Amino acid sequence: MKLTKKELAFLDPTHTAKTLVLVYLCFSVPIVLLALFVAFIRDGAIPGFTVLSALILNALLGFGLLWVACKVYNWVAGKFGGIELALRELPEEVDAE
């Protein structure tokens, strides 16, 4: 098996954060909604503005933190080297129709 070593030297912060925030939201939105539900049970009512702002703030914070993480990764990769990947070629897929 022939492996090709590659190094992940740069992540585009905007594109990467935009893509990963969608994955992040899949996991964080249910948690935010659960927290809002608990607050509703406790207080009896929650304004719609609170729900909307919690979800928007969650998305903006997620995007911002992922963007910063990409910038930090690029700085570290520039100084010390990026993540090394070992890639191998896969055999051609056969169409089984």
All heavy atoms as an XYZ file, in Angstrom:
749
protein
N       0.854     -1.174      0.000
C       0.000      0.000      0.000
C       0.896      1.231      0.000
O       1.714      1.417      0.879
C      -0.900     -0.061      1.239
C      -1.670      1.178      1.476
S      -2.856      1.157      2.839
C      -2.194      0.081      4.048
N       0.723      2.058     -1.002
C       1.522      3.273     -1.128
C       0.785      4.437     -0.470
O      -0.368      4.713     -0.777
C       1.777      3.575     -2.599
C       2.625      4.785     -2.815
C       2.816      5.070     -4.291
C       3.571      6.370     -4.442
N       3.595      6.835     -5.808
N       1.468      5.123      0.462
C       0.886      6.268      1.146
C       1.586      7.541      0.684
O       2.794      7.558      0.483
C       1.033      6.135      2.657
C       0.290      4.976      3.308
C       0.603      4.909      4.788
C      -1.198      5.109      3.104
N       0.825      8.580      0.525
C       1.358      9.887      0.193
C       1.183     10.782      1.404
O       0.073     10.937      1.905
C       0.601     10.495     -1.007
O       0.636      9.577     -2.086
C       1.209     11.801     -1.423
N       2.290     11.349      1.884
C       2.200     12.242      3.036
C       1.919     13.654      2.539
O       2.554     14.153      1.633
C       3.492     12.217      3.838
C       3.681     10.932      4.611
C       4.944     10.965      5.414
C       4.608     11.524      6.769
N       5.738     11.496      7.699
N       0.940     14.278      3.172
C       0.565     15.661      2.868
C       0.489     16.415      4.188
O       0.295     15.833      5.244
C      -0.803     15.729      2.181
C      -0.893     14.963      0.881
C      -0.319     15.731     -0.243
C      -0.525     14.937     -1.535
N      -0.055     15.625     -2.681
N       0.650     17.735      4.095
C       0.550     18.570      5.287
C      -0.560     19.584      5.098
O      -0.653     20.236      4.060
C       1.872     19.302      5.546
C       1.830     20.166      6.787
C       3.143     20.896      7.020
O       4.196     20.375      6.611
O       3.100     21.984      7.578
N      -1.407     19.687      6.094
C      -2.470     20.684      6.096
C      -1.856     21.979      6.591
O      -1.712     22.212      7.781
C      -3.611     20.225      7.011
C      -4.895     21.012      6.992
C      -5.456     21.142      5.588
C      -5.903     20.351      7.895
N      -1.457     22.835      5.658
C      -0.679     24.024      5.991
C      -1.513     25.284      6.144
O      -1.091     26.221      6.797
C       0.380     24.254      4.913
N      -2.724     25.325      5.567
C      -3.515     26.546      5.622
C      -4.996     26.201      5.568
O      -5.411     25.335      4.800
C      -3.170     27.463      4.432
C      -3.995     28.717      4.390
C      -3.686     29.796      5.206
C      -5.097     28.807      3.554
C      -4.457     30.959      5.175
C      -5.868     29.961      3.512
C      -5.546     31.044      4.331
N      -5.792     26.872      6.385
C      -7.245     26.773      6.349
C      -7.797     28.160      6.029
O      -7.436     29.130      6.686
C      -7.795     26.331      7.708
C      -7.407     24.951      8.207
C      -7.870     24.772      9.646
C      -7.998     23.883      7.329
N      -8.651     28.253      5.032
C      -9.292     29.524      4.730
C     -10.290     29.808      5.851
O     -11.266     29.079      6.010
C     -10.010     29.450      3.391
C     -10.748     30.730      3.055
O     -10.284     31.812      3.478
O     -11.788     30.649      2.375
N     -10.037     30.828      6.678
C     -10.874     31.057      7.857
C     -12.359     31.267      7.549
O     -13.217     30.683      8.209
C     -10.271     32.311      8.497
C      -8.866     32.341      8.019
C      -8.909     31.765      6.638
N     -12.674     32.062      6.551
C     -14.082     32.352      6.266
C     -14.809     31.125      5.745
O     -15.882     30.763      6.231
C     -14.192     33.515      5.257
O     -13.492     34.645      5.779
C     -15.640     33.881      5.004
N     -14.224     30.452      4.764
C     -14.873     29.278      4.182
C     -14.979     28.151      5.203
O     -16.023     27.502      5.320
C     -14.091     28.811      2.945
C     -14.711     27.638      2.276
N     -15.843     27.746      1.505
C     -14.389     26.328      2.292
C     -16.171     26.553      1.058
N     -15.309     25.675      1.518
N     -13.915     27.906      5.960
C     -13.919     26.834      6.947
C     -14.917     27.125      8.060
O     -15.680     26.241      8.463
C     -12.508     26.641      7.538
O     -11.588     26.437      6.463
C     -12.462     25.462      8.474
N     -14.930     28.359      8.572
C     -15.865     28.710      9.640
C     -17.305     28.618      9.150
O     -18.182     28.144      9.873
C     -15.563     30.104     10.166
N     -17.555     29.037      7.915
C     -18.906     28.976      7.348
C     -19.378     27.523      7.257
O     -20.520     27.211      7.586
C     -18.915     29.634      5.966
C     -20.260     29.646      5.288
C     -20.207     30.394      3.974
C     -19.224     29.739      3.044
N     -19.199     30.286      1.703
N     -18.499     26.641      6.847
C     -18.858     25.231      6.714
C     -19.018     24.568      8.078
O     -20.006     23.879      8.335
C     -17.779     24.488      5.903
O     -17.637     25.139      4.638
C     -18.140     23.041      5.702
N     -18.057     24.796      8.972
C     -18.093     24.127     10.272
C     -19.173     24.668     11.189
O     -19.652     23.949     12.065
C     -16.726     24.216     10.947
C     -15.631     23.358     10.327
C     -14.324     23.542     11.078
C     -16.027     21.899     10.308
N     -19.575     25.931     11.016
C     -20.628     26.463     11.878
C     -21.942     25.737     11.605
O     -22.750     25.556     12.518
C     -20.779     27.986     11.749
C     -21.547     28.404     10.513
C     -21.456     28.556     12.988
N     -22.171     25.279     10.399
C     -23.373     24.506     10.109
C     -23.353     23.166     10.842
O     -24.376     22.724     11.373
C     -23.528     24.306      8.606
C     -23.749     25.590      7.816
C     -23.757     25.310      6.316
C     -25.033     26.271      8.236
N     -22.184     22.534     10.895
C     -22.045     21.297     11.662
C     -22.213     21.593     13.152
O     -22.909     20.872     13.875
C     -20.676     20.631     11.383
C     -20.463     19.416     12.271
C     -20.558     20.268      9.916
N     -21.585     22.675     13.616
C     -21.675     23.088     15.015
C     -23.130     23.338     15.417
O     -23.570     22.923     16.497
C     -20.821     24.342     15.216
C     -21.113     25.116     16.478
C     -20.661     24.668     17.710
C     -21.840     26.299     16.427
C     -20.937     25.384     18.864
C     -22.116     27.016     17.570
C     -21.661     26.555     18.794
O     -21.937     27.256     19.928
N     -23.889     23.998     14.566
C     -25.282     24.321     14.882
C     -26.147     23.070     15.002
O     -27.103     23.051     15.781
C     -25.866     25.278     13.849
C     -25.335     26.701     13.918
C     -25.878     27.527     12.753
C     -25.663     27.358     15.243
N     -25.812     22.022     14.263
C     -26.566     20.771     14.372
C     -26.518     20.215     15.798
O     -27.454     19.582     16.261
C     -26.014     19.723     13.402
S     -26.344     20.109     11.688
N     -25.417     20.446     16.479
C     -25.274     19.939     17.843
C     -25.659     20.973     18.894
O     -26.149     20.617     19.966
C     -23.831     19.482     18.081
C     -23.440     18.334     17.209
C     -22.673     18.539     16.075
C     -23.856     17.051     17.498
C     -22.326     17.481     15.258
C     -23.524     15.986     16.689
C     -22.745     16.198     15.563
N     -25.433     22.245     18.616
C     -25.650     23.259     19.650
C     -27.089     23.763     19.713
O     -27.561     24.122     20.794
C     -24.700     24.437     19.446
O     -25.007     25.120     18.252
N     -27.806     23.789     18.599
C     -29.180     24.294     18.609
C     -30.078     23.451     19.524
O     -30.836     24.016     20.315
C     -29.754     24.413     17.179
C     -31.260     24.611     17.187
C     -29.080     25.575     16.459
N     -29.998     22.120     19.480
C     -30.820     21.358     20.433
C     -30.489     21.673     21.898
O     -31.387     21.717     22.737
C     -30.499     19.898     20.101
C     -30.068     19.925     18.681
C     -29.349     21.226     18.516
N     -29.231     21.924     22.197
C     -28.843     22.260     23.566
C     -29.400     23.626     23.955
O     -29.911     23.812     25.064
C     -27.311     22.200     23.716
C     -26.837     20.766     23.541
C     -26.865     22.758     25.065
C     -25.348     20.610     23.404
N     -29.318     24.595     23.050
C     -29.878     25.924     23.316
C     -31.389     25.831     23.494
O     -31.961     26.441     24.415
C     -29.511     26.913     22.184
C     -30.292     28.203     22.304
C     -28.020     27.180     22.181
N     -32.045     25.059     22.650
C     -33.497     24.908     22.776
C     -33.872     24.213     24.079
O     -34.880     24.566     24.707
C     -34.060     24.148     21.568
C     -34.004     24.898     20.238
C     -34.516     24.015     19.102
C     -34.777     26.198     20.303
N     -33.070     23.249     24.501
C     -33.313     22.589     25.783
C     -33.170     23.583     26.938
O     -33.997     23.601     27.855
C     -32.354     21.411     25.973
C     -32.488     20.630     27.283
C     -33.871     20.006     27.374
C     -31.409     19.588     27.379
N     -32.160     24.437     26.877
C     -31.974     25.454     27.917
C     -33.137     26.435     27.920
O     -33.621     26.826     28.993
C     -30.659     26.189     27.695
N     -33.619     26.814     26.748
C     -34.775     27.705     26.672
C     -36.041     27.024     27.195
O     -36.875     27.661     27.855
C     -34.976     28.193     25.242
C     -33.909     29.152     24.716
C     -34.080     29.362     23.213
C     -33.939     30.465     25.461
N     -36.170     25.729     26.938
C     -37.312     24.982     27.447
C     -37.293     24.928     28.975
O     -38.325     25.118     29.626
C     -37.332     23.571     26.849
C     -38.450     22.721     27.358
C     -39.755     22.983     26.991
C     -38.196     21.655     28.211
C     -40.800     22.201     27.470
C     -39.225     20.875     28.699
C     -40.531     21.138     28.311
N     -36.120     24.671     29.534
C     -35.981     24.659     30.993
C     -36.315     26.032     31.567
O     -37.011     26.147     32.589
C     -34.561     24.203     31.404
C     -34.307     24.432     32.885
C     -34.352     22.746     31.042
N     -35.864     27.094     30.915
C     -36.188     28.449     31.361
C     -37.690     28.702     31.269
O     -38.271     29.358     32.139
C     -35.420     29.472     30.533
N     -38.321     28.168     30.226
C     -39.770     28.330     30.085
C     -40.504     27.617     31.215
O     -41.453     28.155     31.796
C     -40.229     27.791     28.731
C     -41.717     27.800     28.556
C     -42.377     28.986     28.292
C     -42.445     26.632     28.653
C     -43.751     29.006     28.127
C     -43.819     26.646     28.496
C     -44.476     27.832     28.230
N     -40.083     26.397     31.532
C     -40.705     25.638     32.618
C     -40.518     26.379     33.942
O     -41.438     26.460     34.757
C     -40.112     24.216     32.704
C     -40.430     23.415     31.447
C     -40.584     23.490     33.958
C     -41.902     23.174     31.213
N     -39.346     26.942     34.128
C     -39.039     27.630     35.384
C     -39.802     28.946     35.528
O     -40.346     29.247     36.590
C     -37.534     27.889     35.449
C     -37.086     28.543     36.708
C     -35.589     28.681     36.711
N     -35.196     29.550     37.801
C     -34.113     30.258     37.835
N     -33.270     30.197     36.832
N     -33.832     31.024     38.846
N     -39.821     29.746     34.463
C     -40.400     31.088     34.543
C     -41.838     31.173     34.024
O     -42.515     32.158     34.271
C     -39.533     32.090     33.781
C     -38.137     32.223     34.382
O     -37.993     31.936     35.584
O     -37.220     32.616     33.642
N     -42.264     30.210     33.265
C     -43.631     30.226     32.752
C     -43.787     30.878     31.390
O     -44.783     30.660     30.717
N     -42.840     31.699     30.966
C     -42.923     32.353     29.653
C     -41.540     32.836     29.244
O     -40.700     33.164     30.082
C     -43.872     33.532     29.706
N     -41.331     32.828     27.954
C     -40.078     33.355     27.392
C     -40.459     34.209     26.184
O     -41.162     33.730     25.292
C     -39.122     32.233     26.953
C     -38.660     31.428     28.141
C     -37.925     32.794     26.221
C     -37.720     30.302     27.784
N     -39.998     35.459     26.145
C     -40.290     36.296     24.974
C     -39.660     35.723     23.702
O     -38.599     35.106     23.736
C     -39.652     37.638     25.328
C     -39.385     37.602     26.785
C     -39.270     36.164     27.167
N     -40.348     35.917     22.586
C     -39.823     35.451     21.301
C     -38.476     36.056     20.968
O     -37.631     35.424     20.339
N     -38.271     37.303     21.409
C     -36.985     37.961     21.182
C     -35.853     37.188     21.844
O     -34.766     37.076     21.287
C     -37.024     39.401     21.717
C     -35.697     40.097     21.637
C     -35.231     40.564     20.423
C     -34.905     40.257     22.770
C     -33.996     41.183     20.333
C     -33.674     40.884     22.688
C     -33.218     41.349     21.466
N     -36.099     36.631     23.012
C     -35.079     35.861     23.725
C     -34.690     34.620     22.940
O     -33.505     34.302     22.795
C     -35.586     35.460     25.126
O     -35.927     36.640     25.843
C     -34.546     34.677     25.895
N     -35.674     33.927     22.420
C     -35.409     32.719     21.637
C     -34.626     33.071     20.377
O     -33.605     32.445     20.067
C     -36.731     32.006     21.274
C     -36.476     30.825     20.358
C     -37.461     31.574     22.530
N     -35.090     34.070     19.654
C     -34.431     34.474     18.408
C     -33.011     34.966     18.661
O     -32.069     34.570     17.958
C     -35.254     35.557     17.713
C     -34.807     35.945     16.315
C     -34.882     34.736     15.389
C     -35.663     37.068     15.781
N     -32.832     35.793     19.677
C     -31.493     36.315     19.952
C     -30.555     35.218     20.434
O     -29.371     35.238     20.117
C     -31.557     37.461     20.967
O     -32.066     37.010     22.200
N     -31.068     34.235     21.181
C     -30.220     33.122     21.635
C     -29.718     32.317     20.437
O     -28.540     31.945     20.377
C     -30.990     32.229     22.603
N     -30.601     32.055     19.480
C     -30.194     31.274     18.311
C     -29.234     32.050     17.419
O     -28.243     31.498     16.920
C     -31.430     30.834     17.530
C     -32.344     29.844     18.266
C     -33.607     29.604     17.467
C     -31.615     28.543     18.537
N     -29.500     33.335     17.219
C     -28.613     34.157     16.380
C     -27.257     34.341     17.057
O     -26.206     34.218     16.412
C     -29.277     35.509     16.055
C     -30.449     35.282     15.108
C     -28.283     36.488     15.450
C     -31.296     36.496     14.844
N     -27.268     34.611     18.350
C     -26.012     34.766     19.086
C     -25.195     33.481     19.064
O     -23.977     33.513     18.902
C     -26.295     35.190     20.527
C     -25.095     35.540     21.387
C     -24.325     36.709     20.780
C     -25.542     35.880     22.794
N     -25.876     32.349     19.175
C     -25.200     31.050     19.103
C     -24.498     30.885     17.752
O     -23.336     30.459     17.685
C     -26.218     29.943     19.326
C     -25.610     28.568     19.335
O     -24.514     28.361     19.847
N     -26.320     27.623     18.786
N     -25.183     31.229     16.669
C     -24.592     31.099     15.334
C     -23.428     32.075     15.152
O     -22.369     31.703     14.628
C     -25.650     31.335     14.269
N     -23.604     33.316     15.586
C     -22.537     34.310     15.420
C     -21.310     33.974     16.262
O     -20.177     34.097     15.788
C     -23.052     35.706     15.760
C     -24.087     36.281     14.804
C     -24.596     37.622     15.312
C     -23.523     36.408     13.411
N     -21.537     33.557     17.504
C     -20.399     33.164     18.348
C     -19.695     31.939     17.782
O     -18.463     31.859     17.783
C     -20.854     32.891     19.780
C     -21.047     34.108     20.652
C     -21.638     33.710     21.997
C     -19.745     34.851     20.852
N     -20.481     30.978     17.295
C     -19.882     29.783     16.698
C     -19.020     30.134     15.496
O     -17.887     29.678     15.371
N     -19.554     30.978     14.601
C     -18.790     31.387     13.426
C     -17.526     32.142     13.839
O     -16.440     31.870     13.338
C     -19.650     32.267     12.505
C     -18.914     32.735     11.289
C     -18.854     31.940     10.165
C     -18.279     33.973     11.271
C     -18.163     32.366      9.038
C     -17.592     34.403     10.152
C     -17.539     33.605      9.037
N     -17.680     33.092     14.758
C     -16.529     33.898     15.191
C     -15.432     33.072     15.840
O     -14.252     33.246     15.541
N     -15.824     32.167     16.712
C     -14.818     31.332     17.388
C     -14.137     30.383     16.411
O     -12.929     30.143     16.515
C     -15.460     30.569     18.541
C     -15.887     31.430     19.730
C     -16.652     30.600     20.746
C     -14.682     32.099     20.377
N     -14.887     29.835     15.457
C     -14.265     28.965     14.450
C     -13.330     29.764     13.543
O     -12.267     29.269     13.152
C     -15.344     28.259     13.628
C     -16.090     27.158     14.372
C     -17.359     26.776     13.620
C     -15.201     25.951     14.581
N     -13.700     30.992     13.214
C     -12.839     31.848     12.398
C     -11.527     32.121     13.130
O     -10.447     32.028     12.548
C     -13.573     33.145     12.073
C     -12.860     34.029     11.111
C     -12.903     33.964      9.762
C     -11.987     35.121     11.436
N     -12.114     34.951      9.221
C     -11.544     35.674     10.231
C     -11.548     35.674     12.626
C     -10.669     36.753     10.186
C     -10.678     36.746     12.581
C     -10.252     37.276     11.375
N     -11.623     32.453     14.417
C     -10.420     32.694     15.224
C      -9.588     31.415     15.320
O      -8.354     31.456     15.214
C     -10.795     33.220     16.630
C      -9.597     33.212     17.564
C     -11.384     34.616     16.526
N     -10.234     30.282     15.496
C      -9.512     29.009     15.577
C      -8.733     28.737     14.290
O      -7.598     28.256     14.331
C     -10.483     27.869     15.868
N      -9.312     29.055     13.130
C      -8.605     28.873     11.853
C      -7.399     29.799     11.765
O      -6.339     29.397     11.294
C      -9.543     29.117     10.679
S     -10.780     27.836     10.458
N      -7.577     31.058     12.199
C      -6.452     32.000     12.193
C      -5.324     31.504     13.092
O      -4.147     31.573     12.723
C      -6.911     33.386     12.658
C      -7.779     34.110     11.679
C      -6.947     34.523     10.486
C      -7.604     35.653      9.736
N      -6.772     36.169      8.688
N      -5.665     31.005     14.271
C      -4.656     30.474     15.202
C      -3.980     29.254     14.591
O      -2.756     29.117     14.646
C      -5.292     30.149     16.567
C      -4.327     29.371     17.451
C      -5.748     31.419     17.261
N      -4.771     28.352     13.982
C      -4.179     27.178     13.340
C      -3.196     27.594     12.250
O      -2.097     27.040     12.153
C      -5.253     26.261     12.735
C      -4.621     25.103     12.015
C      -4.220     23.975     12.701
C      -4.358     25.160     10.645
C      -3.603     22.922     12.061
C      -3.734     24.125      9.994
C      -3.361     23.006     10.701
O      -2.723     21.979     10.060
N      -3.580     28.561     11.419
C      -2.685     29.013     10.350
C      -1.390     29.592     10.915
O      -0.313     29.374     10.366
C      -3.391     30.035      9.457
C      -4.477     29.400      8.631
O      -4.475     28.202      8.375
N      -5.439     30.202      8.229
N      -1.484     30.326     12.016
C      -0.282     30.877     12.642
C       0.614     29.756     13.175
O       1.816     29.753     12.924
C      -0.671     31.832     13.773
C       0.511     32.408     14.466
C       1.279     33.445     14.044
C       1.082     31.960     15.695
N       2.288     33.673     14.939
C       2.194     32.779     15.961
C       0.751     30.952     16.587
C       2.978     32.602     17.091
C       1.536     30.783     17.713
C       2.638     31.606     17.953
N       0.012     28.801     13.874
C       0.787     27.677     14.424
C       1.380     26.843     13.288
O       2.550     26.447     13.348
C      -0.096     26.805     15.346
C       0.608     25.508     15.720
C      -0.480     27.578     16.593
N       0.594     26.578     12.241
C       1.089     25.787     11.114
C       2.234     26.506     10.410
O       3.183     25.873      9.937
C      -0.040     25.505     10.126
N       2.179     27.842     10.352
C       3.261     28.600      9.738
C       4.541     28.563     10.558
O       5.644     28.553     10.011
N       4.407     28.556     11.871
C       5.584     28.553     12.755
C       6.160     27.166     12.977
O       7.376     26.983     13.001
C       5.223     29.145     14.124
C       4.822     30.591     14.099
C       6.033     31.467     13.976
C       5.591     32.920     14.071
N       6.619     33.832     13.698
N       5.284     26.180     13.185
C       5.747     24.859     13.625
C       5.380     23.723     12.681
O       5.801     22.599     12.889
C       5.172     24.550     15.012
C       5.452     25.615     16.025
C       4.459     26.489     16.423
C       6.721     25.758     16.567
C       4.716     27.482     17.359
C       6.980     26.750     17.491
C       5.976     27.611     17.889
N       4.591     23.991     11.678
C       4.163     22.940     10.756
C       2.724     22.555     11.028
O       2.239     22.659     12.150
N       2.052     22.121      9.983
C       0.640     21.767     10.095
C       0.450     20.303     10.433
O       1.399     19.570     10.726
N      -0.780     19.874     10.378
C      -1.131     18.482     10.641
C      -0.703     17.648      9.435
O      -0.988     17.990      8.292
C      -2.650     18.350     10.866
C      -3.061     19.115     12.117
C      -3.068     16.889     10.966
C      -4.569     19.202     12.306
N      -0.007     16.554      9.705
C       0.404     15.659      8.628
C      -0.682     14.625      8.388
O      -1.244     14.068      9.326
C       1.707     14.948      8.978
C       2.925     15.803      8.786
C       4.208     15.003      8.914
O       4.168     13.764      8.861
O       5.254     15.646      9.057
N      -0.967     14.393      7.117
C      -1.948     13.395      6.720
C      -1.249     12.357      5.855
O      -0.385     12.695      5.046
C      -3.074     14.025      5.895
C      -3.860     15.155      6.543
C      -4.774     15.796      5.514
C      -4.669     14.629      7.695
N      -1.621     11.102      6.020
C      -1.134     10.039      5.149
C      -2.314      9.629      4.268
O      -3.325      9.127      4.767
C      -0.614      8.859      5.947
N      -2.202      9.878      2.981
C      -3.280      9.577      2.040
C      -2.893      8.398      1.174
O      -1.723      8.202      0.844
C      -3.551     10.795      1.156
C      -3.882     12.102      1.884
C      -3.955     13.243      0.876
C      -5.169     11.979      2.639
N      -3.874      7.623      0.799
C      -3.614      6.510     -0.120
C      -4.617      6.553     -1.250
O      -5.726      7.065     -1.103
C      -3.679      5.175      0.596
C      -5.026      4.837      1.123
C      -5.030      3.510      1.834
N      -6.286      3.428      2.561
C      -6.889      2.333      2.884
N      -6.340      1.184      2.584
N      -8.017      2.354      3.523
N      -4.236      6.031     -2.373
C      -5.118      5.968     -3.527
C      -6.088      4.799     -3.335
O      -5.694      3.727     -2.914
C      -4.313      5.745     -4.819
C      -3.454      6.916     -5.225
C      -4.270      8.098     -5.673
O      -5.352      7.904     -6.290
O      -3.849      9.228     -5.417
N      -7.349      5.052     -3.639
C      -8.355      3.993     -3.562
C      -8.529      3.381     -4.937
O      -8.382      4.068     -5.963
C      -9.676      4.562     -3.070
C      -9.667      5.105     -1.640
C     -11.035      5.708     -1.319
C      -9.355      4.009     -0.649
N      -8.878      2.103     -4.973
C      -9.113      1.491     -6.285
C     -10.355      2.105     -6.939
O     -11.224      2.654     -6.258
C      -9.356      0.014     -5.953
C      -9.665     -0.040     -4.506
C      -9.048      1.183     -3.879
N     -10.389      2.038     -8.241
C     -11.528      2.580     -8.972
C     -12.806      1.892     -8.515
O     -12.828      0.689     -8.299
C     -11.344      2.361    -10.487
C     -10.185      3.139    -11.081
C     -10.477      4.621    -11.130
O     -11.646      4.996    -11.370
O      -9.530      5.392    -10.916
N     -13.869      2.675     -8.388
C     -15.151      2.094     -7.997
C     -15.812      1.475     -9.215
O     -15.752      1.998    -10.313
C     -16.055      3.174     -7.417
C     -15.607      3.678     -6.073
C     -16.613      4.639     -5.469
O     -17.778      4.625     -5.880
O     -16.194      5.400     -4.604
N     -16.463      0.357     -8.984
C     -17.167     -0.344    -10.053
C     -18.647     -0.014     -9.925
O     -19.216     -0.094     -8.831
C     -16.933     -1.865     -9.954
C     -17.709     -2.599    -11.041
C     -15.465     -2.175    -10.012
N     -19.271      0.380    -11.034
C     -20.686      0.697    -11.013
C     -21.468     -0.610    -10.986
O     -21.390     -1.412    -11.915
C     -21.039      1.490    -12.285
C     -22.044      2.563    -12.020
O     -22.376      2.784    -10.838
O     -22.501      3.184    -12.998
N     -22.222     -0.847     -9.900
C     -22.962     -2.106     -9.745
C     -24.444     -1.897    -10.006
O     -25.269     -1.932     -9.118
C     -22.731     -2.678     -8.344
N     -24.793     -1.678    -11.260
C     -26.211     -1.472    -11.597
C     -26.801     -2.711    -12.158
O     -26.284     -3.505    -12.801
C     -26.340     -0.325    -12.602
C     -26.124      1.007    -11.949
C     -26.418      2.147    -12.913
O     -27.341      2.005    -13.762
O     -25.756      3.165    -12.811
